[in-house]
């Protein structure tokens, strides 16, 4: 599943927001208007891939999809998330509304599965993202 993280500029910001949400109202989940029709397929090892700053940057395993309610009582879907953010190969994505299904063949690989360039961990996240977008890393 592909989802924009609206208003979030960096992965660290998403991590901080989710840490606060998980502490205030467990379990960690993201609420969305539409219930995925392919629920069982998504939950069979699926993840939500977050688009941050115009790039797919991290993923989180989806643990469950539940019927939930917004603060005003309106029904919605609750995507229950594993709190671990897994860095993936950054890819540019154009803006869209809601979420999109992402088949496994199209999903970007985890960064850990890729060969890391020497010194890359010391680089600022924005620079790494730009280098990956240019296919230089």
C-alpha positions as CSV (number, residue, x, y, z in Angstrom):
1,X,0.0,0.0,0.0
2,X,1.3,3.5,-0.9
3,X,0.4,6.5,1.2
4,X,1.4,10.1,1.3
5,X,2.5,11.4,4.7
6,X,1.0,14.9,4.3
7,X,2.8,17.7,6.0
8,X,5.8,15.5,7.0
9,X,9.1,16.6,5.6
10,X,11.5,14.0,7.0
11,X,11.4,10.4,8.3
12,X,12.4,11.6,11.8
13,X,9.3,13.8,11.9
14,X,7.1,10.8,11.0
15,X,8.8,8.7,13.7
16,X,8.2,11.4,16.3
17,X,4.5,11.8,15.4
18,X,3.9,8.1,15.5
19,X,5.7,7.7,18.8
20,X,3.4,10.3,20.4
21,X,0.3,8.7,18.8
22,X,1.2,5.2,20.0
23,X,1.7,6.4,23.5
24,X,-1.5,8.5,23.6
25,X,-3.9,6.0,21.9
26,X,-2.4,2.5,21.3
27,X,-2.2,0.5,19.2
28,X,-0.2,2.6,16.6
29,X,-2.5,3.0,13.7
30,X,-3.2,5.3,10.8
31,X,-6.8,6.2,10.1
32,X,-8.1,6.4,6.6
33,X,-11.6,6.9,5.1
34,X,-11.9,3.8,2.9
35,X,-11.6,0.2,4.1
36,X,-9.2,-1.7,1.7
37,X,-11.2,-4.3,-0.3
38,X,-8.0,-6.4,-0.6
39,X,-7.6,-6.7,3.2
40,X,-6.4,-10.3,3.4
41,X,-3.9,-9.9,0.5
42,X,-2.5,-6.8,2.2
43,X,-2.2,-8.4,5.6
44,X,-0.3,-11.4,4.1
45,X,3.1,-9.8,4.8
46,X,2.1,-6.4,3.3
47,X,3.4,-3.0,4.3
48,X,2.4,0.6,4.0
49,X,5.1,2.6,2.0
50,X,5.2,6.2,3.1
51,X,5.8,9.0,0.6
52,X,7.6,11.8,2.4
53,X,8.7,14.9,0.6
54,X,7.8,13.5,-2.8
55,X,9.7,10.3,-2.4
56,X,8.9,6.8,-1.1
57,X,11.3,6.6,1.8
58,X,10.2,4.1,4.4
59,X,7.7,1.3,4.9
60,X,5.9,-0.2,7.9
61,X,4.5,-3.7,8.2
62,X,0.7,-3.7,8.4
63,X,-0.4,-5.8,11.4
64,X,-4.1,-5.5,11.0
65,X,-6.9,-3.5,9.4
66,X,-9.7,-2.7,11.8
67,X,-13.0,-0.8,11.8
68,X,-12.2,2.4,13.6
69,X,-13.8,5.8,14.3
70,X,-12.5,9.4,13.8
71,X,-12.6,11.7,16.9
72,X,-16.1,12.9,15.8
73,X,-17.4,9.3,15.8
74,X,-17.5,8.9,12.0
75,X,-16.5,5.4,11.0
76,X,-13.2,4.8,9.2
77,X,-10.5,2.2,8.7
78,X,-7.7,1.8,11.1
79,X,-4.4,0.5,9.7
80,X,-2.6,-1.0,12.6
81,X,1.2,-0.5,12.1
82,X,4.3,-2.1,13.3
83,X,6.2,0.8,14.9
84,X,9.5,0.0,13.0
85,X,10.1,2.3,10.1
86,X,12.2,0.4,7.5
87,X,14.2,2.6,5.0
88,X,13.6,1.7,1.4
89,X,15.2,2.7,-1.9
90,X,13.9,6.3,-2.4
91,X,11.8,6.7,-5.5
92,X,10.0,9.9,-6.6
93,X,6.2,9.7,-6.5
94,X,3.7,12.3,-7.8
95,X,1.1,13.6,-5.4
96,X,-2.2,11.7,-5.1
97,X,-5.1,11.6,-2.7
98,X,-5.9,8.7,-0.4
99,X,-3.8,5.6,-0.8
100,X,-2.9,3.2,-3.6
101,X,-2.4,-0.5,-3.8
102,X,1.3,-1.4,-4.5
103,X,2.1,-4.9,-5.7
104,X,5.1,-6.6,-4.4
105,X,6.9,-6.5,-7.8
106,X,6.7,-2.7,-7.8
107,X,7.7,-2.1,-4.2
108,X,11.1,-0.5,-3.6
109,X,13.7,-2.8,-1.9
110,X,14.7,-2.2,1.7
111,X,17.9,-0.2,2.0
112,X,19.4,-2.9,4.2
113,X,19.1,-5.3,1.3
114,X,21.1,-2.9,-0.9
115,X,24.8,-2.3,-0.9
116,X,25.4,0.9,1.2
117,X,27.9,3.4,-0.2
118,X,30.9,4.2,2.1
119,X,30.2,7.1,4.3
120,X,26.5,7.3,3.4
121,X,25.3,7.0,7.0
122,X,27.1,10.3,7.8
123,X,25.2,12.2,5.0
124,X,22.1,14.3,5.7
125,X,18.9,12.5,4.8
126,X,17.9,15.1,2.2
127,X,21.2,14.6,0.4
128,X,20.9,10.8,0.4
129,X,17.3,11.1,-1.0
130,X,18.5,13.5,-3.8
131,X,21.4,11.2,-4.7
132,X,19.1,8.2,-4.8
133,X,16.6,10.1,-7.0
134,X,19.4,10.8,-9.4
135,X,20.4,7.1,-9.3
136,X,23.8,8.0,-8.0
137,X,23.4,5.8,-5.0
